[in-house]
Amino acid sequence: IEHKILLLAQEIQNLQVQRNSFLPISSMPNEVLSHIFLLCRGRDYDSSCTTVSMRNLLRLTWVCHDWRTIALSTASLWAQIGKANLHWAEECLARSKQAPL
């Protein structure tokens, strides 16, 4: 029974992925989504905004597999480190790749 439940759960997940592929946002080019993600990050000039923005960036990576892939591959999205998110500095440096900080 457990095996059948796992198989059905996987089938439901596959059907949800198929359904989501028909949504208009799924046909957006990755470059457009990257730009939208950069707008979500905003400009962090004080430390209080940085914490909120980091939380928003992480939330983008939780939406779906495609968004996670796009967000993690957008180096400039992670190229901003503020005082309030110093504990994220190492991860941001790794994700920012060659983007200027």
N, C-alpha and C positions, 0 to 999 in steps of 0.2 A: 504493500500500500504506500509506504514511504517513497519508493522508487516511482510509482505512478504520480504521486503528488509532485515530486521534483520534475518529472517530465512535463506535466501539465503547467507547472509554474514557468518552465522554460518556454513552452509553447505560447503562453500568455505574453511573456516578455518579447518573443519574436513578433507576435501580432501587434504589440504596442509599437515596436520599432517600425514595422511596416506602415502602421497608421500615421505615425509621426512623419514619415518620409513624404506624405502627401500635403503636409502643412506648408504654407507659402514660405515661412522662414527657412525651411529645409532646402529651398532652391536658391537661397542667397549665396553669393560667392563668399568664400572664406575671408577675402580681403575686406569685404563690407562688414562682416561680423567682427573682424579684428578692430576695425575703426570704431564700431559701436562699442566694443568692449573698452577701448581707450577713452571714449566719452564717459562711460560708466565710472571709470577710475577717477576722472576729473583731475583737477590740479590741486595738489596738496601743498599748501603753503604753511599750514600750522599743524602741529602734532595731533590735535584733536580730529582733524579731517583724515589723517593718515590711517588711524585705526579703523574708521568706518570704511574707508576706501579699500583697505586690505580685506576686510570682511566681505565687501562687495565683490572683489576679485575672486575670492575663494568661492563665493556663492555661484559665480559664473561657471566655475569648473564642476559644480554639482548638478547642473541642469541636465546634461546628457553627455554621452561619450564624445559626440562631435564637438560640442562646445568646449569640453575639457581639452580635447586635442588642440583646437584652435587657440584657446586661451594660453595653454602651456607653451605653444610654439610662437606666440607673439612676444618676442623678447622685450620690446619697449613697454609692454604692459607691466613688467616686473622691474623696470629700471629706475624705480623711485623708492628710496628708503628714507623714512622719517624717524624722529626720535621715539615716537610711540610704538613703532613696530620693529624695534631693533632685534627682538627675538626672531623676526622673520628675515633678518638681513642675509644670513647665509643662503637661505632658500631663494630669496630674491636675486642675489648675485648669480646663483647657478642658473636660474631661469632667464635672467636678462642677457645671457650669452655675451655678445659683443656690443650690445646697445649701450650708448653713453648713459651714465648714471646722472 
